[in-house]
Amino acid sequence: MTLPVDESMVRGALYGAAKGYPGGIRQLASDMDMPESTLYARLRGEKGYPLAVDEAVEILNFLRGQHVPGWQKAVYVFAHQLDHLVIPIPRALRLGDVPGLQQVSEMMQEVADIAHALSDGTDASQEGGRRISTIEWKKIDKECAEAMEKIAETREFYKAQHLAAKKKGLVK
């Protein structure tokens, strides 16, 4: 039994992106050292051919490596199904020092906390979804203040790195 391919689901998004792989799914299967029929069966959801998370990640890595347009859609769909957002980490940070990445990660978490507080505070179950109680406002205000503090801290962290490099004559 083959399930319908729905690009709003992880498997469907992977299937859609895999078709854009240079040489198509046939070449992707070859590059993955997998029979083409097996890859098709996994991407289409045929009975008896589960798609393990590790396999999905492997497919995504092949698609990303070939710069296939839309490869990341499956990542976004997967996260969305779990009520999360995906934020790409800039390559320079990913390859750079851990403290810088830690700063940016903490900053992004603070921004996510604002979104969560806003979502809670503007719940559609309220009349028109527009009234924010004093308790909800305090939570939103607190999250915004914490995020601004983390953004300022991150700015200062990178400013210090820049000034140190400038002092050593490494940058203009």
N, CA and C atoms as an extended XYZ file, in Angstrom:
516
Properties=species:S:1:pos:R:3:atomname:S:1:resname:S:1:resid:I:1 pbc="F F F"
N         0.838       -1.177        0.000 N   MET     1
C         0.000        0.000        0.000 CA  MET     1
C         0.883        1.240        0.000 C   MET     1
N         0.597        2.154       -0.896 N   THR     2
C         1.334        3.403       -0.966 CA  THR     2
C         0.465        4.518       -0.407 C   THR     2
N         1.049        5.289        0.487 N   LEU     3
C         0.334        6.416        1.060 CA  LEU     3
C         0.433        7.603        0.110 C   LEU     3
N        -0.547        8.510        0.125 N   PRO     4
C        -0.441        9.688       -0.737 CA  PRO     4
C         0.754       10.541       -0.328 C   PRO     4
N         1.404       11.139       -1.307 N   VAL     5
C         2.551       11.994       -1.027 CA  VAL     5
C         2.024       13.393       -0.739 C   VAL     5
N         2.247       13.837        0.473 N   ASP     6
C         1.761       15.135        0.933 CA  ASP     6
C         2.971       15.936        1.377 C   ASP     6
N         3.295       17.000        0.636 N   GLU     7
C         4.498       17.774        0.935 CA  GLU     7
C         4.404       18.567        2.236 C   GLU     7
N         3.237       18.521        2.891 N   SER     8
C         3.144       19.161        4.203 CA  SER     8
C         3.533       18.173        5.301 C   SER     8
N         3.903       16.973        4.899 N   MET     9
C         4.391       15.953        5.824 CA  MET     9
C         5.874       15.732        5.523 C   MET     9
N         6.622       15.253        6.504 N   VAL    10
C         8.070       15.097        6.360 CA  VAL    10
C         8.423       14.229        5.155 C   VAL    10
N         7.801       13.078        5.055 N   ARG    11
C         8.112       12.152        3.958 CA  ARG    11
C         7.835       12.807        2.604 C   ARG    11
N         6.726       13.507        2.484 N   GLY    12
C         6.372       14.173        1.230 CA  GLY    12
C         7.332       15.302        0.880 C   GLY    12
N         7.757       16.053        1.890 N   ALA    13
C         8.715       17.133        1.656 CA  ALA    13
C        10.058       16.559        1.200 C   ALA    13
N        10.457       15.445        1.798 N   LEU    14
C        11.700       14.782        1.374 CA  LEU    14
C        11.577       14.279       -0.062 C   LEU    14
N        10.443       13.668       -0.364 N   TYR    15
C        10.210       13.133       -1.717 CA  TYR    15
C        10.265       14.268       -2.745 C   TYR    15
N         9.591       15.385       -2.423 N   GLY    16
C         9.592       16.522       -3.341 CA  GLY    16
C        10.988       17.069       -3.575 C   GLY    16
N        11.770       17.186       -2.514 N   ALA    17
C        13.129       17.695       -2.656 CA  ALA    17
C        14.022       16.686       -3.375 C   ALA    17
N        13.839       15.409       -3.084 N   ALA    18
C        14.675       14.362       -3.697 CA  ALA    18
C        14.521       14.351       -5.216 C   ALA    18
N        13.349       14.700       -5.705 N   LYS    19
C        13.142       14.751       -7.157 CA  LYS    19
C        14.024       15.819       -7.793 C   LYS    19
N        14.431       16.837       -7.010 N   GLY    20
C        15.285       17.895       -7.528 CA  GLY    20
C        16.768       17.600       -7.435 C   GLY    20
N        17.120       16.453       -6.868 N   TYR    21
C        18.525       16.071       -6.750 CA  TYR    21
C        19.106       15.926       -8.155 C   TYR    21
N        20.343       16.398       -8.388 N   PRO    22
C        20.940       16.227       -9.723 CA  PRO    22
C        20.929       14.753      -10.138 C   PRO    22
N        20.216       14.449      -11.190 N   GLY    23
C        20.065       13.057      -11.633 CA  GLY    23
C        18.825       12.408      -11.038 C   GLY    23
N        18.097       13.164      -10.215 N   GLY    24
C        16.840       12.672       -9.653 CA  GLY    24
C        17.021       11.628       -8.563 C   GLY    24
N        15.941       10.977       -8.252 N   ILE    25
C        15.935        9.982       -7.183 CA  ILE    25
C        16.832        8.796       -7.529 C   ILE    25
N        16.925        8.472       -8.805 N   ARG    26
C        17.804        7.371       -9.228 CA  ARG    26
C        19.248        7.645       -8.798 C   ARG    26
N        19.729        8.880       -9.053 N   GLN    27
C        21.111        9.222       -8.699 CA  GLN    27
C        21.279        9.325       -7.187 C   GLN    27
N        20.273        9.871       -6.513 N   LEU    28
C        20.337        9.958       -5.054 CA  LEU    28
C        20.464        8.564       -4.451 C   LEU    28
N        19.663        7.627       -4.928 N   ALA    29
C        19.737        6.243       -4.429 CA  ALA    29
C        21.122        5.665       -4.680 C   ALA    29
N        21.663        5.916       -5.865 N   SER    30
C        23.000        5.421       -6.193 CA  SER    30
C        24.044        6.025       -5.259 C   SER    30
N        23.958        7.342       -5.045 N   ASP    31
C        24.916        8.014       -4.162 CA  ASP    31
C        24.801        7.519       -2.719 C   ASP    31
N        23.596        7.110       -2.337 N   MET    32
C        23.374        6.603       -0.987 CA  MET    32
C        23.668        5.107       -0.889 C   MET    32
N        24.054        4.511       -2.008 N   ASP    33
C        24.338        3.075       -2.055 CA  ASP    33
C        23.115        2.276       -1.603 C   ASP    33
N        21.978        2.616       -2.223 N   MET    34
C        20.711        2.004       -1.868 CA  MET    34
C        19.973        1.685       -3.170 C   MET    34
N        19.281        0.569       -3.230 N   PRO    35
C        18.495        0.297       -4.438 CA  PRO    35
C        17.460        1.405       -4.668 C   PRO    35
N        17.312        1.807       -5.904 N   GLU    36
C        16.374        2.877       -6.247 CA  GLU    36
C        14.966        2.540       -5.772 C   GLU    36
N        14.557        1.284       -5.947 N   SER    37
C        13.208        0.876       -5.537 CA  SER    37
C        13.003        1.036       -4.028 C   SER    37
N        14.054        0.783       -3.253 N   THR    38
C        13.960        0.927       -1.795 CA  THR    38
C        13.797        2.386       -1.410 C   THR    38
N        14.579        3.265       -2.038 N   LEU    39
C        14.466        4.686       -1.730 CA  LEU    39
C        13.079        5.196       -2.116 C   LEU    39
N        12.606        4.826       -3.295 N   TYR    40
C        11.260        5.220       -3.715 CA  TYR    40
C        10.228        4.733       -2.701 C   TYR    40
N        10.348        3.475       -2.288 N   ALA    41
C         9.381        2.894       -1.348 CA  ALA    41
C         9.388        3.645       -0.022 C   ALA    41
N        10.563        4.007        0.466 N   ARG    42
C        10.649        4.736        1.739 CA  ARG    42
C        10.088        6.145        1.615 C   ARG    42
N        10.402        6.808        0.522 N   LEU    43
C         9.918        8.168        0.326 CA  LEU    43
C         8.405        8.211        0.074 C   LEU    43
N         7.874        7.175       -0.527 N   ARG    44
C         6.432        7.134       -0.811 CA  ARG    44
C         5.627        6.558        0.350 C   ARG    44
N         6.298        5.937        1.297 N   GLY    45
C         5.587        5.376        2.448 CA  GLY    45
C         4.968        4.020        2.194 C   GLY    45
N         5.582        3.233        1.337 N   GLU    46
C         5.031        1.916        1.054 CA  GLU    46
C         5.148        1.019        2.277 C   GLU    46
N         4.152        0.177        2.447 N   LYS    47
C         4.096       -0.717        3.595 CA  LYS    47
C         5.358       -1.584        3.657 C   LYS    47
N         5.921       -1.666        4.848 N   GLY    48
C         7.128       -2.471        5.047 CA  GLY    48
C         8.415       -1.705        4.792 C   GLY    48
N         8.300       -0.437        4.436 N   TYR    49
C         9.484        0.376        4.167 CA  TYR    49
C         9.454        1.639        5.028 C   TYR    49
N         9.733        1.472        6.306 N   PRO    50
C         9.726        2.657        7.178 CA  PRO    50
C        10.896        3.583        6.832 C   PRO    50
N        10.706        4.833        7.134 N   LEU    51
C        11.765        5.817        6.927 CA  LEU    51
C        12.260        6.232        8.304 C   LEU    51
N        13.414        5.712        8.691 N   ALA    52
C        13.991        6.020        9.998 CA  ALA    52
C        14.509        7.460       10.010 C   ALA    52
N        14.546        8.049       11.183 N   VAL    53
C        15.037        9.421       11.326 CA  VAL    53
C        16.462        9.533       10.791 C   VAL    53
N        17.307        8.558       11.098 N   ASP    54
C        18.701        8.604       10.622 CA  ASP    54
C        18.762        8.584        9.097 C   ASP    54
N        17.864        7.835        8.466 N   GLU    55
C        17.828        7.812        6.997 CA  GLU    55
C        17.360        9.157        6.449 C   GLU    55
N        16.381        9.739        7.096 N   ALA    56
C        15.897       11.053        6.666 CA  ALA    56
C        17.026       12.074        6.760 C   ALA    56
N        17.782       12.030        7.835 N   VAL    57
C        18.911       12.950        8.006 CA  VAL    57
C        19.960       12.696        6.925 C   VAL    57
N        20.205       11.439        6.616 N   GLU    58
C        21.169       11.106        5.558 CA  GLU    58
C        20.705       11.669        4.214 C   GLU    58
N        19.422       11.507        3.911 N   ILE    59
C        18.879       12.055        2.665 CA  ILE    59
C        19.046       13.569        2.653 C   ILE    59
N        18.698       14.207        3.768 N   LEU    60
C        18.829       15.665        3.858 CA  LEU    60
C        20.268       16.109        3.663 C   LEU    60
N        21.211       15.372        4.205 N   ASN    61
C        22.621       15.727        4.026 CA  ASN    61
C        23.048       15.630        2.567 C   ASN    61
N        22.564       14.614        1.860 N   PHE    62
C        22.875       14.507        0.430 CA  PHE    62
C        22.254       15.671       -0.334 C   PHE    62
N        20.989       15.994       -0.027 N   LEU    63
C        20.307       17.086       -0.712 CA  LEU    63
C        20.986       18.422       -0.420 C   LEU    63
N        21.346       18.634        0.844 N   ARG    64
C        22.019       19.872        1.232 CA  ARG    64
C        23.372       19.974        0.536 C   ARG    64
N        24.086       18.870        0.474 N   GLY    65
C        25.404       18.861       -0.159 CA  GLY    65
C        25.358       19.228       -1.632 C   GLY    65
N        24.230       18.948       -2.284 N   GLN    66
C        24.073       19.290       -3.705 CA  GLN    66
C        23.298       20.607       -3.895 C   GLN    66
N        23.033       21.293       -2.782 N   HIS    67
C        22.324       22.577       -2.820 CA  HIS    67
C        20.987       22.472       -3.549 C   HIS    67
N        20.267       21.375       -3.297 N   VAL    68
C        18.960       21.164       -3.920 CA  VAL    68
C        17.975       22.179       -3.336 C   VAL    68
N        17.342       22.979       -4.186 N   PRO    69
C        16.382       23.957       -3.678 CA  PRO    69
C        15.270       23.273       -2.872 C   PRO    69
N        14.946       23.848       -1.742 N   GLY    70
C        13.858       23.320       -0.926 CA  GLY    70
C        14.210       22.138       -0.048 C   GLY    70
N        15.494       21.785        0.030 N   TRP    71
C        15.868       20.606        0.824 CA  TRP    71
C        15.462       20.772        2.284 C   TRP    71
N        15.495       21.996        2.790 N   GLN    72
C        15.233       22.209        4.208 CA  GLN    72
C        13.749       22.175        4.564 C   GLN    72
N        12.872       22.100        3.575 N   LYS    73
C        11.441       22.089        3.855 CA  LYS    73
C        11.071       20.940        4.796 C   LYS    73
N        11.671       19.788        4.601 N   ALA    74
C        11.370       18.645        5.469 CA  ALA    74
C        11.756       18.930        6.913 C   ALA    74
N        12.832       19.656        7.120 N   VAL    75
C        13.259       20.024        8.476 CA  VAL    75
C        12.218       20.934        9.107 C   VAL    75
N        11.759       21.925        8.337 N   TYR    76
C        10.748       22.846        8.844 CA  TYR    76
C         9.438       22.125        9.139 C   TYR    76
N         9.039       21.221        8.245 N   VAL    77
C         7.793       20.464        8.436 CA  VAL    77
C         7.896       19.610        9.696 C   VAL    77
N         9.023       18.922        9.867 N   PHE    78
C         9.229       18.068       11.034 CA  PHE    78
C         9.109       18.887       12.316 C   PHE    78
N         9.803       20.019       12.363 N   ALA    79
C         9.763       20.871       13.556 CA  ALA    79
C         8.355       21.420       13.788 C   ALA    79
N         7.704       21.847       12.722 N   HIS    80
C         6.358       22.409       12.847 CA  HIS    80
C         5.386       21.379       13.412 C   HIS    80
N         5.531       20.125       13.000 N   GLN    81
C         4.654       19.074       13.521 CA  GLN    81
C         4.852       18.875       15.021 C   GLN    81
N         5.990       19.317       15.535 N   LEU    82
C         6.278       19.211       16.967 CA  LEU    82
C         6.170       20.576       17.660 C   LEU    82
N         5.490       21.521       17.006 N   ASP    83
C         5.272       22.865       17.548 CA  ASP    83
C         6.570       23.605       17.843 C   ASP    83
N         7.524       23.494       16.929 N   HIS    84
C         8.799       24.198       17.061 CA  HIS    84
C         9.128       24.897       15.754 C   HIS    84
N        10.076       25.788       15.831 N   LEU    85
C        10.609       26.455       14.651 CA  LEU    85
C        12.068       26.063       14.498 C   LEU    85
N        12.530       26.098       13.269 N   VAL    86
C        13.932       25.802       12.993 CA  VAL    86
C        14.599       27.103       12.577 C   VAL    86
N        15.733       27.365       13.164 N   ILE    87
C        16.489       28.565       12.818 CA  ILE    87
C        17.863       28.120       12.351 C   ILE    87
N        18.188       28.397       11.090 N   PRO    88
C        19.500       27.994       10.594 CA  PRO    88
C        20.624       28.686       11.359 C   PRO    88
N        21.651       27.931       11.649 N   ILE    89
C        22.831       28.482       12.307 CA  ILE    89
C        23.794       28.909       11.202 C   ILE    89
N        24.172       30.180       11.177 N   PRO    90
C        25.109       30.617       10.138 CA  PRO    90
C        26.376       29.768       10.167 C   PRO    90
N        26.857       29.447        8.994 N   ARG    91
C        28.035       28.581        8.858 CA  ARG    91
C        29.219       29.079        9.687 C   ARG    91
N        29.433       30.386        9.696 N   ALA    92
C        30.572       30.939       10.440 CA  ALA    92
C        30.448       30.624       11.927 C   ALA    92
N        29.239       30.668       12.445 N   LEU    93
C        29.054       30.354       13.855 CA  LEU    93
C        29.208       28.861       14.104 C   LEU    93
N        28.674       28.058       13.174 N   ARG    94
C        28.743       26.610       13.328 CA  ARG    94
C        30.197       26.129       13.336 C   ARG    94
N        31.017       26.768       12.533 N   LEU    95
C        32.418       26.363       12.438 CA  LEU    95
C        33.307       27.125       13.409 C   LEU    95
N        32.742       28.167       14.013 N   GLY    96
C        33.527       29.037       14.875 CA  GLY    96
C        33.604       28.548       16.306 C   GLY    96
N        33.865       29.520       17.168 N   ASP    97
C        34.077       29.184       18.568 CA  ASP    97
C        32.755       28.909       19.278 C   ASP    97
N        32.794       28.066       20.266 N   VAL    98
C        31.614       27.664       21.016 CA  VAL    98
C        30.992       28.824       21.793 C   VAL    98
N        31.767       29.699       22.459 N   PRO    99
C        31.127       30.790       23.207 CA  PRO    99
C        30.240       31.671       22.331 C   PRO    99
N        30.666       31.969       21.116 N   GLY   100
C        29.852       32.779       20.215 CA  GLY   100
C        28.554       32.087       19.859 C   GLY   100
N        28.637       30.809       19.562 N   LEU   101
C        27.439       30.035       19.241 CA  LEU   101
C        26.519       29.973       20.449 C   LEU   101
N        27.090       29.817       21.616 N   GLN   102
C        26.295       29.782       22.854 CA  GLN   102
C        25.532       31.093       23.012 C   GLN   102
N        26.210       32.211       22.768 N   GLN   103
C        25.561       33.519       22.877 CA  GLN   103
C        24.368       33.621       21.930 C   GLN   103
N        24.585       33.255       20.673 N   VAL   104
C        23.517       33.364       19.682 CA  VAL   104
C        22.378       32.407       20.015 C   VAL   104
N        22.690       31.204       20.440 N   SER   105
C        21.651       30.240       20.809 CA  SER   105
C        20.804       30.752       21.961 C   SER   105
N        21.446       31.318       22.961 N   GLU   106
C        20.704       31.865       24.103 CA  GLU   106
C        19.842       33.044       23.669 C   GLU   106
N        20.365       33.858       22.775 N   MET   107
C        19.608       34.999       22.285 CA  MET   107
C        18.363       34.518       21.530 C   MET   107
N        18.527       33.503       20.672 N   MET   108
C        17.393       32.982       19.911 CA  MET   108
C        16.357       32.340       20.832 C   MET   108
N        16.805       31.706       21.901 N   GLN   109
C        15.872       31.114       22.851 CA  GLN   109
C        15.044       32.195       23.524 C   GLN   109
N        15.679       33.318       23.845 N   GLU   110
C        14.946       34.423       24.460 CA  GLU   110
C        13.875       34.959       23.505 C   GLU   110
N        14.215       35.072       22.236 N   VAL   111
C        13.241       35.534       21.251 CA  VAL   111
C        12.097       34.522       21.133 C   VAL   111
N        12.415       33.234       21.176 N   ALA   112
C        11.371       32.202       21.137 CA  ALA   112
C        10.466       32.311       22.356 C   ALA   112
N        11.034       32.663       23.500 N   ASP   113
C        10.227       32.833       24.713 CA  ASP   113
C         9.237       33.986       24.553 C   ASP   113
N         9.634       35.035       23.841 N   ILE   114
C         8.709       36.140       23.566 CA  ILE   114
C         7.536       35.623       22.745 C   ILE   114
N         7.842       34.875       21.708 N   ALA   115
C         6.783       34.333       20.844 CA  ALA   115
C         5.829       33.468       21.652 C   ALA   115
N         6.363       32.674       22.547 N   HIS   116
C         5.529       31.804       23.384 CA  HIS   116
C         4.636       32.645       24.290 C   HIS   116
N         5.191       33.669       24.914 N   ALA   117
C         4.411       34.537       25.796 CA  ALA   117
C         3.330       35.275       25.013 C   ALA   117
N         3.668       35.739       23.811 N   LEU   118
C         2.675       36.416       22.982 CA  LEU   118
C         1.563       35.462       22.569 C   LEU   118
N         1.937       34.251       22.236 N   SER   119
C         0.943       33.249       21.862 CA  SER   119
C        -0.003       32.970       23.019 C   SER   119
N         0.566       32.792       24.201 N   ASP   120
C        -0.268       32.552       25.385 CA  ASP   120
C        -1.143       33.760       25.694 C   ASP   120
N        -0.597       34.947       25.522 N   GLY   121
C        -1.302       36.162       25.871 CA  GLY   121
C        -2.383       36.566       24.897 C   GLY   121
N        -2.329       36.050       23.699 N   THR   122
C        -3.330       36.396       22.686 CA  THR   122
C        -4.078       35.157       22.232 C   THR   122
N        -4.329       34.286       23.160 N   ASP   123
C        -5.043       33.044       22.885 CA  ASP   123
C        -6.388       33.340       22.221 C   ASP   123
N        -6.668       32.659       21.142 N   ALA   124
C        -7.904       32.874       20.392 CA  ALA   124
C        -9.144       32.520       21.200 C   ALA   124
N        -8.998       31.806       22.300 N   SER   125
C       -10.165       31.452       23.104 CA  SER   125
C       -10.705       32.672       23.840 C   SER   125
N        -9.892       33.705       23.941 N   GLN   126
C       -10.362       34.936       24.555 CA  GLN   126
C       -11.225       35.679       23.546 C   GLN   126
N       -12.011       36.586       24.015 N   GLU   127
C       -12.883       37.362       23.147 CA  GLU   127
C       -12.049       38.095       22.094 C   GLU   127
N       -12.165       37.645       20.865 N   GLY   128
C       -11.426       38.274       19.780 CA  GLY   128
C        -9.936       37.995       19.797 C   GLY   128
N        -9.450       37.307       20.822 N   GLY   129
C        -8.027       37.011       20.899 CA  GLY   129
C        -7.176       38.259       21.044 C   GLY   129
N        -7.769       39.373       21.494 N   ARG   130
C        -7.036       40.630       21.507 CA  ARG   130
C        -6.805       41.202       22.901 C   ARG   130
N        -7.460       40.695       23.883 N   ARG   131
C        -7.309       41.244       25.232 CA  ARG   131
C        -6.186       40.526       25.961 C   ARG   131
N        -5.312       41.313       26.523 N   ILE   132
C        -4.176       40.754       27.258 CA  ILE   132
C        -4.337       41.177       28.712 C   ILE   132
N        -4.378       40.204       29.582 N   SER   133
C        -4.541       40.504       31.009 CA  SER   133
C        -3.257       41.109       31.565 C   SER   133
N        -3.367       41.665       32.762 N   THR   134
C        -2.202       42.259       33.425 CA  THR   134
C        -1.138       41.197       33.672 C   THR   134
N        -1.547       40.016       34.091 N   ILE   135
C        -0.590       38.921       34.327 CA  ILE   135
C         0.114       38.544       33.027 C   ILE   135
N        -0.666       38.443       31.941 N   GLU   136
C        -0.066       38.087       30.647 CA  GLU   136
C         0.871       39.195       30.169 C   GLU   136
N         0.457       40.459       30.349 N   TRP   137
C         1.322       41.561       29.952 CA  TRP   137
C         2.636       41.525       30.709 C   TRP   137
N         2.587       41.254       31.995 N   LYS   138
C         3.810       41.202       32.793 CA  LYS   138
C         4.741       40.111       32.272 C   LYS   138
N         4.163       38.984       31.876 N   LYS   139
C         4.978       37.888       31.335 CA  LYS   139
C         5.604       38.307       30.000 C   LYS   139
N         4.810       38.928       29.132 N   ILE   140
C         5.324       39.389       27.835 CA  ILE   140
C         6.424       40.427       28.056 C   ILE   140
N         6.164       41.383       28.940 N   ASP   141
C         7.138       42.434       29.219 CA  ASP   141
C         8.441       41.847       29.763 C   ASP   141
N         8.328       40.883       30.668 N   LYS   142
C         9.506       40.225       31.246 CA  LYS   142
C        10.307       39.515       30.156 C   LYS   142
N         9.616       38.775       29.290 N   GLU   143
C        10.315       38.049       28.225 CA  GLU   143
C        10.997       39.011       27.257 C   GLU   143
N        10.340       40.119       26.932 N   CYS   144
C        10.954       41.120       26.049 CA  CYS   144
C        12.198       41.729       26.696 C   CYS   144
N        12.094       42.050       27.985 N   ALA   145
C        13.241       42.631       28.694 CA  ALA   145
C        14.409       41.650       28.717 C   ALA   145
N        14.126       40.380       28.987 N   GLU   146
C        15.198       39.374       29.013 CA  GLU   146
C        15.828       39.215       27.638 C   GLU   146
N        15.010       39.262       26.593 N   ALA   147
C        15.545       39.124       25.233 CA  ALA   147
C        16.418       40.319       24.880 C   ALA   147
N        15.957       41.518       25.223 N   MET   148
C        16.765       42.711       24.927 CA  MET   148
C        18.094       42.668       25.675 C   MET   148
N        18.060       42.165       26.893 N   GLU   149
C        19.290       42.030       27.674 CA  GLU   149
C        20.247       41.051       26.998 C   GLU   149
N        19.715       39.929       26.532 N   LYS   150
C        20.550       38.922       25.877 CA  LYS   150
C        21.080       39.444       24.542 C   LYS   150
N        20.271       40.193       23.814 N   ILE   151
C        20.732       40.779       22.553 CA  ILE   151
C        21.880       41.753       22.828 C   ILE   151
N        21.717       42.592       23.846 N   ALA   152
C        22.778       43.542       24.207 CA  ALA   152
C        24.044       42.802       24.641 C   ALA   152
N        23.875       41.737       25.401 N   GLU   153
C        25.015       40.933       25.854 CA  GLU   153
C        25.743       40.315       24.663 C   GLU   153
N        24.971       39.799       23.698 N   THR   154
C        25.561       39.196       22.500 CA  THR   154
C        26.304       40.257       21.696 C   THR   154
N        25.710       41.434       21.571 N   ARG   155
C        26.356       42.542       20.863 CA  ARG   155
C        27.683       42.891       21.525 C   ARG   155
N        27.698       42.994       22.821 N   GLU   156
C        28.921       43.341       23.549 CA  GLU   156
C        29.984       42.253       23.406 C   GLU   156
N        29.552       40.997       23.406 N   PHE   157
C        30.479       39.876       23.236 CA  PHE   157
C        31.227       40.017       21.901 C   PHE   157
N        30.470       40.264       20.817 N   TYR   158
C        31.092       40.372       19.505 CA  TYR   158
C        31.842       41.692       19.333 C   TYR   158
N        31.389       42.731       19.996 N   LYS   159
C        32.111       44.006       19.959 CA  LYS   159
C        33.485       43.825       20.595 C   LYS   159
N        33.542       43.115       21.721 N   ALA   160
C        34.821       42.861       22.396 CA  ALA   160
C        35.744       42.047       21.493 C   ALA   160
N        35.196       41.052       20.786 N   GLN   161
C        36.018       40.265       19.858 CA  GLN   161
C        36.567       41.150       18.747 C   GLN   161
N        35.710       42.021       18.215 N   HIS   162
C        36.125       42.914       17.137 CA  HIS   162
C        37.228       43.873       17.615 C   HIS   162
N        37.020       44.477       18.782 N   LEU   163
C        38.006       45.426       19.299 CA  LEU   163
C        39.338       44.751       19.601 C   LEU   163
N        39.302       43.523       20.101 N   ALA   164
C        40.543       42.784       20.366 CA  ALA   164
C        41.284       42.502       19.061 C   ALA   164
N        40.542       42.113       18.022 N   ALA   165
C        41.162       41.856       16.721 CA  ALA   165
C        41.698       43.155       16.117 C   ALA   165
N        40.956       44.226       16.303 N   LYS   166
C        41.373       45.527       15.779 CA  LYS   166
C        42.656       45.996       16.476 C   LYS   166
N        42.724       45.796       17.790 N   LYS   167
C        43.896       46.191       18.565 CA  LYS   167
C        45.148       45.430       18.102 C   LYS   167
N        44.946       44.181       17.710 N   LYS   168
C        46.073       43.367       17.223 CA  LYS   168
C        46.382       43.654       15.761 C   LYS   168
N        45.613       44.516       15.122 N   GLY   169
C        45.839       44.839       13.722 CA  GLY   169
C        45.335       43.793       12.761 C   GLY   169
N        44.468       42.900       13.215 N   LEU   170
C        43.963       41.830       12.382 CA  LEU   170
C        42.805       42.264       11.490 C   LEU   170
N        42.136       43.344       11.882 N   VAL   171
C        41.029       43.906       11.083 CA  VAL   171
C        41.133       45.435       11.098 C   VAL   171
N        40.486       46.054       10.132 N   LYS   172
C        40.502       47.532       10.064 CA  LYS   172
C        39.373       48.092       10.868 C   LYS   172
